[in-house]
Amino acid sequence: MEQPAPPVPRVRPPADYPGCPTTVDLALRAGLSLRAPRWGIVDFLISLLGFVILSVPIVLIGESVDLPLSMIVILGTVVPWIALGGWPLITTWFKGNGPRIDLGLRLTWGDLGWGVLGGFAALIIGGVIAVGLQALIPDLNSAAAEVGEELKADSSIAVMAIFALCIGIGAPIVEELAFRGLGYGALRKRGVPTLWVIVITTVVFSLFHLELTRIPILLASGAILGILRWRTRGLGAPIVAHAVNNLPGAAFLLLG
């Protein structure tokens, strides 16, 4: 009787898959022994789903116990980051070689230069798109700006400063860990071509913000961030560009 063929073990892509961060190459050149990363698309989805799961209870609990608006906003902003930014850090640490190597989480002078350039490009292109959209939607505004206006009515300058820092610094770091870090890497690890990886992560990034009227602006900025990830093979430049794009709005919330 013919014996059944033994199961074929699943071969995982190596750490230096095509499109991997340059930190992987540097680690291998330094003689480090790297594990084949076991994180992937499922982990990216966990990060996004976890963000939603952690967001809803804060709003419901805040309204039921009559928490101050400032506390609801700050908690509702920061706590979901445990999933969105925390999970990429955790899963790459336990299933790979850590976020610095697996996600390219570092900042060089080159990253800084490309990031500033990309950030200004996103501001200019986004501004041009916004002018066109305002012809169709006169009251065009971002969700963060609308929340900021509500906070100003009954919040201290300290609360406004914390919220501005969340928008200008925190959000760029957390969102890039998820989208241009875990999401981008998971798709490239699967062999998805670079162009499609940029398209997919850009579309998901724009829809994630739940701002239908600003989707064209978010698509433009997301595409620039994806190109920076491809060009620099790391997260430093996308994080800087994202921060440069967000900081003017954050400053206006604080000082306007």
Secondary structure, 3 states (H helix, E strand, C coil): CCCCCCCCCCCCCCCCCCCCCHHHHHHHHCCCCCCCCCCCHHHHHHHHHHHHHHHHHHHHHHHHCCCCHHHHHHHHHHCCHHHHCHHHHHHHHHHCCCHHHHCCCCCCHHHHHHHHHHHHHHHHHHHHHHHHHHHHCCCCCCHHHHHHHHHHHHCCHHHHHHHHHHHHHHHHHHHHHHHHHHHHHHHHHCCCCHHHHHHHHHHHHHHHCCCHHHHHHHHHHHHHHHHHHHHHCCCHHHHHHHHHHHHHHHHHHHHC
